[in-house]
Amino acid sequence: MTDFEPKHRPHLEQLLEPGERLLGVCAASRQQGLFKGGSVALGVTDRRLIVQALDRRGEPEGEALLLPPERIASAKAGGAGGGWATPTAAIADATSVRLELRTTDGDKVKLMMMRGEGRVLGKLSGGAGQAEGVRALAEWFSRHAGEEPGA
């Protein structure tokens, strides 16, 4: 998994607008229903989030979902363990993050991703590239937290 960022960066860069910068790339899984979901490449730019679906071979599939701050009505983040009092949930909370977005058109985007940090699971969960992408995502939300939807 450590080659995820170098593999997907070129495709995500093709989706950038003039002057836009790609700040991070991370792998995530997207839940689209009770039993439906898939892998995505999440690009974090200085202007928006890019959610690119991937096929079973890990290649880009379909059109990317482009989310500038004004299209995000709400966002919630937390550990992927869901707060359950079990060792498995505690490990999931420590090593991964769940992000739930609601767009201004009412769509829900549910993503789960590994943090890419730590000595034991760091490399297995994407390593430095993944950790950098997750950090860029957190900083993006920090920068855009005060913006009103639709502004």
N, C-alpha and C positions, 0 to 999 in steps of 0.2 A: 504493500500500500504506500510505501514511501515515495513512489514515483507518480502519485496521483497529481500533485500540483504541477510538475513539469509537463505532464501529459495533457492536462486540460487548460492550462494557461493560454496557449496559442488560440484555441477555439474561443475562449471567453474574450480575449483581446480583440478578436474580429467583430465582436458585438458592441464594442465601445464607440461612443460618440467622439467627434473631434475634441481633443483637449482633455478627455476623461482618462483617469488613471486607475488601473487595477491594483488595489492595495493588498488583496489576499484571495486565496482560493482554498476551499475545503470541501471534503467529501461529506455528504449527509444522506440520510435516508428520508424519504418523504412519505408520510402516511396520507393516503387519499380516501380511505374508507376503512371499514372494519377489517377487511382482509385484502385490501389493495394498497399497493405502494411501490416504491422503487428507489433506486439510487439517483442522486443528483450531484452535479458539481455546482457549488455555491460560490459565485464571484462577488467580492465586495469591492465596490469602486468608491471614489470620492463623492459620487452623485447618487448611486442607487445600488440595489442588490440585484444580482442576476441568478436566477434559478434555472439551470439547464438539466432537463431530464436525460438520463443515460439508459441505453438499452442493456440487455443481459451481458453483452461483451464489454460494457463500459464505454461505449461510443455515444456521442451526442445524438439525441433523438427528438425530433419535433422542434417547435419554436420555444425559445427561452421565455420564461416569465420575468418581466422587467418591473422592478418595484422601486420607484423613487419614493422618498419620504412622504410625499403628499398622497400616495396611494395606500399607505399603511394606516389604517384606522386605529389599530391597537396591537400591542406586542406583549407576550408573556414569555419569560424564560425561567428555567429551573433545571434541576438535575433530572436525568433520565430515569432514575429509580422510582420516581413518583411518590416519594415520602414513605414507602412501606418500611416496616421495621424488620428487614431481613438482611443478612450479609450481602446477598446478590444485589439488592436495591442500594445498599450503602456503597458498594463498589461502583455501580452504575452512576450514582450521584457524583462520586469523586472523579470519575474518568470521562463522563459524557455530559452533554447538555441537550435539553429539549427546548425548542423555540416554536411558539405558536403565534402566527400572525393572522390578523383579519384585515382584509383589504377594504377600501372604501366602497367597492361593489359587493361586499358581503362574502367574498370567497375566504376560505380558511386555508392556510398553508402551515402544515405541521412538519417540522424538521427535527431530526435527532442526529447529533454528530459527536464523535469522539473529540476530546480536547487535544490529543496528540502530545500530552505532557507526561512526565514521570519516567523513572528509570526502568521499571518493569514493563509497563504497557505502552510507553511513549512511542517506540518504533513500530510496534504492532498496530497502533492506532493512527499512523500517518506521520509521526515524527515532527520535525521542526516546521515543515511546510504546513501541516494541519494546524499546529499550535499557532503559527503566524496568522493563518486564515481566521481562526476562531478569535484571536486577539483583535484583528482588523474588524471583525463583525461587532465585537463588543464596543470598540471605539467608534464605529459608525453610528450605533444606536446612542452612544453618549453624545456625539456631535449633533444628532438630529432629534434628540429627545424633546426639545422645546418647540419644535415645529408643529403647527396645527395641521391636521388632515385637510386636504383640499386647498391649502394656502398657496 
